[in-house]
């Protein structure tokens, strides 16, 4: 039997791979039929250790925004005082910008390198909601984001406080635009966008009410998001919680995520100049997902996505559970996905993996292969129990690019409508799988090789 070997074996990290604490099972539980290539994905505790050991070593200098003139009364604009604290911290080579209890109303802010933003209990960093505060002079109709930073190292956002995007005013116009044109996303600022940051941590804070996306690390490396909370109303349009874009080595754990769109969305809209897969090595574990659109890959995956583990998570009332989405214009390679030990309650589709987005067409025609043709492979879903308010879900490839090597093991889905559709899949194995639809057959199969 062939065995997929993690590329880290050829790197310095390879020495850690045989340590006892392995985060996923070995290949013995991934036995395939003879026409399939077995694989395994082993993300070890050493990777977590590697990320966590990258914290800065400088002595902490604290820059209290109150000392710079911040009022913290929720009415006075504190932008200048807070930004002055960030600037002084950056000029000094790093330290901590402290927000004590209070509400600090601010226009857009920029963080520097080697900087920790610490929000004490009772502290709220609150964005203004006037579009004029975010308008870009170089691109009319576009907006600056609220909290940004580029080309940095060792950045941390932590504490028991809150970052609030004041998104309510933005959502009204966005929803009106979406009602007029389905899928249209009215230009709005994101709440936190950090670009090309090495060693980025978000810990303990509450991040809520973003005008659009909440937290967007872009082209970052060694990202940890832990014990954080993300909130937006269930119907707040396009309010993704965490969108790692073209990032490497990402850990999201012990988070509560309850928003109006993707709870987590892994994206890779462009090829990365330094590696084959723009988004690679991601772990989502021990998270509670309420409402929103589930844990997603896509829709932009041109740069490729490799090595994702989602485990020990619960979903309740989400529009999707496990979701991989793209189309022929935004597609690319997506490989080595492991989802395990997952419970879903009242989701509107437990498994939704498709190379069509936003909708699967009723009539299909094969197209010529291009650089943006979706190519999914090596997907394992094990130990999943779910109830669905709609269908059980679907795994749908393209006629010219079938999904390859799928394993469903110890999966039980009870749905209020149809069963699980499997279409254009080359090599799918079902072990101890129970699909219980309210009507119709458990499996709707078209152009697929199934080993039961």
C-alpha positions as a printed Julia matrix, in Angstrom:
452×3 Matrix{Float64}:
   0.0    0.0     0.0
   1.31   3.44   -0.88
   1.59   5.91    1.95
   1.37   9.66    1.73
   4.32  11.15    3.63
   4.26  14.6     5.1
   6.84  16.86    3.41
   8.12  18.03    6.8
  10.04  14.77    7.0
  12.52  16.41    4.65
  12.97  19.47    6.89
  14.37  20.25   10.29
  10.92  19.61   11.73
  11.18  15.99   10.68
  13.01  15.14   13.87
   9.83  15.86   15.85
   7.5   13.7    13.81
   8.11  10.5    15.72
   7.32  12.01   19.12
   4.51  10.23   21.01
   1.95  13.06   20.87
   0.5   12.82   17.38
  -2.55  14.92   16.66
  -4.14  12.48   14.24
  -4.2    8.75   13.78
  -1.6    6.89   11.81
  -2.18   5.48    8.35
  -3.43   2.11    9.61
  -6.95   3.53    9.91
  -6.83   4.98    6.42
  -6.62   1.72    4.49
  -7.82   2.23    0.97
  -9.03   0.01   -1.8
  -6.38  -1.01   -4.32
  -7.28   1.77   -6.73
  -6.72   4.52   -4.19
  -3.63   6.14   -2.78
  -3.53   6.09    1.0
  -2.33   9.12    2.8
  -1.85  10.42    6.26
  -1.55  13.87    7.7
   0.3   14.14   11.0
   0.4   17.54   12.65
   2.4   17.14   15.84
   2.65  19.0    19.07
   6.08  20.09   17.95
   4.48  22.41   15.39
   2.47  24.07   18.13
   5.65  24.35   20.18
   7.48  25.88   17.23
   4.87  28.62   16.86
   4.61  29.34   20.57
   8.36  29.59   21.06
   8.56  32.52   18.68
   7.48  35.14   21.24
   9.77  38.16   21.56
  12.47  38.29   24.21
  12.57  42.07   24.83
  11.76  43.47   28.28
   8.18  44.68   28.4
   7.66  48.43   28.34
   4.06  49.48   28.89
   2.49  52.41   27.04
  -0.79  53.21   28.78
  -3.08  55.07   26.4
  -4.4   57.1    29.34
  -0.91  58.56   29.75
  -1.15  59.77   26.16
  -4.42  61.6    26.74
  -7.06  58.96   25.96
 -10.38  59.65   27.74
 -11.99  56.24   27.35
 -15.49  57.66   27.76
 -16.95  56.26   24.53
 -17.73  59.76   23.26
 -14.42  61.56   22.9
 -12.35  60.56   19.88
  -9.24  58.83   21.25
  -7.6   58.08   17.88
  -4.63  60.41   18.32
  -3.85  59.28   21.85
  -4.06  55.57   21.05
  -2.07  55.91   17.83
   0.58  57.95   19.67
   1.01  55.06   22.1
   1.45  52.63   19.2
   3.95  54.93   17.49
   6.08  55.41   20.59
   6.06  51.68   21.23
   7.18  51.03   17.67
   9.97  53.64   17.8
  11.27  52.12   21.02
  11.57  48.71   19.41
   8.54  47.12   20.98
   6.49  46.75   24.14
   2.87  46.72   25.25
   0.15  49.23   24.47
  -2.31  49.01   27.34
  -5.99  49.86   27.27
  -7.36  49.93   30.83
 -11.1   49.72   31.48
 -13.09  52.19   29.4
 -14.44  52.63   25.88
 -11.95  54.11   23.41
 -13.67  55.48   20.33
 -11.24  55.55   17.41
 -10.82  55.99   13.69
  -8.44  53.58   11.87
  -5.29  52.57   13.77
  -1.95  50.99   12.84
   0.13  48.67   15.0
   3.92  48.32   14.79
   6.34  45.42   15.08
   7.23  43.67   18.37
   4.03  45.09   19.87
   1.39  43.67   22.18
  -2.02  45.28   22.39
  -3.44  44.39   25.79
  -7.07  45.12   26.58
  -7.86  44.84   30.27
 -11.2   43.56   31.51
 -13.79  46.23   30.85
 -11.79  47.84   28.04
 -13.37  48.28   24.6
 -11.59  49.54   21.52
 -14.55  50.8    19.49
 -14.47  51.77   15.83
 -16.32  54.84   14.62
 -19.13  54.13   12.17
 -18.87  57.15    9.86
 -17.88  55.97    6.34
 -15.95  59.22    5.85
 -13.47  58.06    8.51
 -12.49  55.08    6.33
 -12.82  56.43    2.78
  -9.73  55.92    0.59
  -8.64  58.96   -1.34
  -6.69  56.87   -3.86
  -9.64  54.55   -4.63
 -13.04  56.24   -4.45
 -15.72  53.92   -3.15
 -13.18  51.76   -1.26
 -12.34  51.87    2.43
  -9.39  51.54    4.77
  -9.69  48.85    7.42
  -9.95  49.7    11.11
  -6.89  48.0    12.62
  -3.93  47.24   10.36
  -0.22  46.5    10.24
   2.21  45.27    7.58
   5.61  43.57    7.44
   5.87  42.94   11.18
   7.17  40.39   13.66
   5.88  39.3    17.05
   2.48  40.96   17.22
  -0.01  40.03   19.94
  -3.58  41.1    20.7
  -4.62  39.82   24.12
  -6.62  40.39   27.26
 -10.18  40.18   28.54
 -11.4   43.25   26.68
 -13.26  43.79   23.42
 -12.62  45.14   19.94
 -15.94  46.35   18.53
 -16.35  47.28   14.87
 -19.65  49.19   15.21
 -20.9   47.36   12.15
 -24.64  47.86   12.63
 -24.79  50.98   10.48
 -22.83  49.3     7.68
 -24.97  46.16    7.65
 -28.18  47.99    6.71
 -26.9   49.2     3.33
 -25.06  45.94    2.7
 -28.16  43.87    3.25
 -30.22  46.14    0.98
 -27.59  45.7    -1.74
 -27.58  41.93   -1.28
 -31.35  41.77   -1.58
 -31.15  43.58   -4.92
 -28.28  41.45   -6.23
 -27.69  38.02   -4.74
 -24.11  37.49   -3.64
 -23.14  41.15   -3.96
 -20.88  42.34   -1.17
 -21.06  46.09   -0.72
 -17.58  47.6    -0.11
 -16.96  47.97    3.62
 -13.94  48.01    5.9
 -12.77  44.86    7.63
 -12.11  45.12   11.35
  -8.56  43.7    11.72
  -6.26  43.09    8.74
  -2.63  42.19    9.46
  -0.38  41.52    6.48
   2.95  39.7     6.28
   3.3   39.23   10.02
   5.57  36.53   11.38
   4.5   35.23   14.79
   1.02  36.61   15.32
  -1.13  35.82   18.36
  -4.71  36.69   19.28
  -5.56  35.49   22.77
  -8.53  35.83   25.09
 -10.16  38.91   23.57
 -13.68  39.36   22.22
 -13.86  40.61   18.63
 -17.32  41.61   17.48
 -19.62  43.54   15.15
 -17.22  44.0    12.24
 -18.57  46.0     9.29
 -17.4   43.05    7.15
 -14.77  40.43    8.07
 -13.51  40.37   11.66
  -9.94  39.08   11.55
  -7.98  38.66    8.32
  -4.33  37.58    8.67
  -2.88  37.83    5.16
   0.36  36.15    4.04
   1.26  35.58    7.7
   3.32  32.8     9.26
   2.96  31.23   12.7
  -0.5   32.45   13.66
  -2.21  31.44   16.91
  -5.8   32.38   17.74
  -6.84  30.92   21.08
  -9.5   31.35   23.75
 -11.03  34.2    21.77
 -14.67  35.01   21.04
 -16.1   36.31   17.78
 -19.65  37.69   17.69
 -21.98  39.21   15.12
 -25.73  38.77   14.6
 -26.73  35.65   12.71
 -27.89  37.59    9.64
 -25.21  40.3     9.63
 -23.99  40.13    6.0
 -20.49  38.86    5.18
 -19.28  39.02    8.78
 -16.69  36.22    8.55
 -14.92  35.63   11.87
 -11.43  34.35   10.97
 -10.15  34.39    7.38
  -6.54  33.19    7.13
  -5.51  34.19    3.61
  -2.33  32.76    2.09
  -1.08  31.89    5.59
   1.25  29.18    6.82
   1.27  27.46   10.21
  -2.05  28.56   11.7
  -3.61  27.3    14.93
  -7.18  28.22   15.94
  -8.23  26.62   19.2
 -10.74  26.91   22.05
 -12.62  29.73   20.33
 -16.33  30.53   20.45
 -17.46  31.75   17.05
 -20.99  33.01   16.42
 -21.26  35.26   13.35
 -23.27  35.91   10.19
 -21.03  34.27    7.58
 -18.03  31.91    7.48
 -16.88  31.06   10.98
 -13.48  30.22    9.55
 -12.6   30.65    5.87
  -9.2   29.52    4.6
  -8.32  31.35    1.38
  -5.49  31.54   -1.14
  -6.44  33.97   -3.87
  -3.02  34.09   -5.51
   0.04  31.94   -5.96
   2.7   32.47   -3.3
   6.17  33.44   -4.55
   7.99  31.29   -1.98
   6.05  28.04   -1.8
   3.9   25.7    -3.84
   0.79  26.07   -1.65
  -0.11  29.59   -0.55
  -2.14  28.3     2.42
  -0.7   25.34    4.27
  -0.54  23.65    7.65
  -3.64  24.77    9.53
  -5.22  23.36   12.69
  -8.68  24.18   14.06
  -9.46  22.38   17.3
 -11.74  22.45   20.33
 -13.86  25.27   18.91
 -17.57  25.94   19.41
 -19.31  27.1    16.24
 -22.76  28.68   16.46
 -24.63  30.08   13.48
 -22.58  31.31   10.56
 -21.55  29.3     7.51
 -19.26  26.75    9.1
 -15.58  26.03    8.62
 -14.8   26.71    4.98
 -12.06  26.52    2.43
 -12.52  29.01   -0.38
 -13.97  30.34   -2.44
 -10.56  31.7    -3.56
  -8.05  28.82   -3.75
  -5.95  29.68   -6.81
  -2.79  29.52   -4.7
  -3.7   26.12   -3.29
  -4.51  24.81    0.2
  -2.62  21.95    1.81
  -2.68  20.18    5.17
  -5.73  21.2     7.19
  -6.91  19.48   10.38
 -10.27  20.27   11.99
 -10.94  18.23   15.13
 -12.89  18.15   18.37
 -15.29  20.91   17.28
 -19.03  21.35   17.79
 -21.42  23.08   15.41
 -24.92  24.29   16.22
 -27.35  26.06   13.91
 -24.8   26.76   11.17
 -25.69  26.99    7.48
 -22.88  24.53    6.72
 -20.57  22.29    8.64
 -17.6   21.03    6.64
 -17.37  23.16    3.53
 -15.0   23.36    0.57
 -16.17  25.77   -2.12
 -14.76  27.24   -5.3
 -15.4   27.34   -9.03
 -13.57  27.12  -12.33
 -12.41  30.76  -12.15
 -11.09  30.7    -8.57
 -10.0   27.1    -8.2
  -6.71  25.39   -7.52
  -5.31  22.36   -5.66
  -6.84  21.5    -2.27
  -5.26  18.44   -0.68
  -4.76  16.59    2.59
  -7.84  17.57    4.59
  -8.65  15.78    7.86
 -11.88  16.36    9.8
 -12.39  14.25   12.93
 -14.3   14.04   16.19
 -16.99  16.51   15.2
 -20.56  16.95   16.45
 -23.17  18.98   14.57
 -26.68  19.89   15.65
 -29.32  21.42   13.39
 -26.94  22.44   10.63
 -28.26  23.09    7.13
 -25.94  20.59    5.46
 -23.24  18.65    7.31
 -20.84  18.04    4.42
 -20.75  20.49    1.51
 -17.78  19.94   -0.74
 -18.17  21.24   -4.27
 -16.23  22.58   -7.23
 -19.24  24.71   -8.16
 -19.93  27.97   -6.35
 -22.32  29.49   -5.5
 -24.67  26.87   -6.97
 -24.39  23.39   -8.44
 -25.93  23.52  -11.93
 -28.61  21.0   -12.91
 -26.95  20.43  -16.3
 -23.2   19.95  -16.55
 -20.76  20.04  -19.39
 -17.04  19.25  -19.09
 -14.71  22.15  -19.73
 -11.04  22.24  -20.75
  -8.61  22.08  -17.84
  -7.03  25.43  -16.93
  -4.75  26.82  -14.22
  -7.82  27.65  -12.15
  -9.61  24.31  -12.48
 -10.42  23.03   -8.96
  -8.53  19.87   -7.98
  -9.49  18.32   -4.61
  -7.79  15.22   -3.23
  -7.12  13.27   -0.03
 -10.09  14.23    2.15
 -10.85  12.26    5.33
 -13.93  12.73    7.52
 -14.12  10.49   10.56
 -16.08  10.33   13.79
 -18.77  12.77   12.67
 -22.28  12.82   14.14
 -24.72  15.35   12.7
 -28.35  16.34   12.4
 -29.28  18.47    9.41
 -32.32  20.67    8.9
 -31.92  20.23    5.14
 -30.06  17.57    3.17
 -27.17  15.53    4.5
 -24.87  17.3     2.08
 -22.88  16.72   -1.08
 -19.45  15.86   -2.41
 -19.47  17.11   -6.01
 -16.47  17.43   -8.3
 -16.31  18.43  -11.95
 -16.73  16.14  -14.95
 -13.22  17.11  -16.09
 -11.74  17.17  -12.57
 -13.26  14.62  -10.18
 -12.51  14.77   -6.48
  -9.95  12.08   -5.66
  -9.42   9.87   -2.61
 -12.14  10.46   -0.04
 -12.64   8.49    3.16
 -15.76   8.69    5.34
 -15.34   6.66    8.52
 -17.71   6.42   11.5
 -20.08   9.01   10.08
 -23.76   9.33   11.01
 -25.94  12.07    9.5
 -29.68  12.38   10.09
 -31.3   14.86    7.72
 -34.78  16.4     7.42
 -34.66  16.17    3.63
 -32.47  14.28    1.18
 -29.41  12.11    1.66
 -25.77  12.61    0.68
 -25.05  13.34   -2.98
 -21.78  11.97   -4.39
 -20.95  13.07   -7.92
 -17.75  13.08   -9.97
 -15.62  11.42   -7.3
 -12.75   9.1    -8.14
 -12.21   6.75   -5.25
 -14.41   7.2    -2.17
 -14.46   4.71    0.67
 -17.25   4.45    3.24
 -16.57   2.67    6.54
 -19.37   2.5     9.11
 -21.33   5.3     7.45
 -25.04   5.81    8.22
 -27.04   8.42    6.32
 -30.67   8.69    7.47
 -32.68  11.06    5.23
 -36.33  11.94    5.75
 -36.98  11.0     2.14
 -35.23   9.27   -0.71
 -32.1    7.15   -0.81
 -29.28   7.66    1.69
 -26.76   8.08   -1.13
 -27.39   9.79   -4.47
 -24.53   8.63   -6.65
 -23.52   9.81  -10.11
 -20.15   9.19  -11.78
 -18.42   7.99   -8.63
 -16.41   4.95   -7.54
 -17.57   3.88   -4.09
 -15.95   1.22   -1.92
 -18.29   0.29    0.93
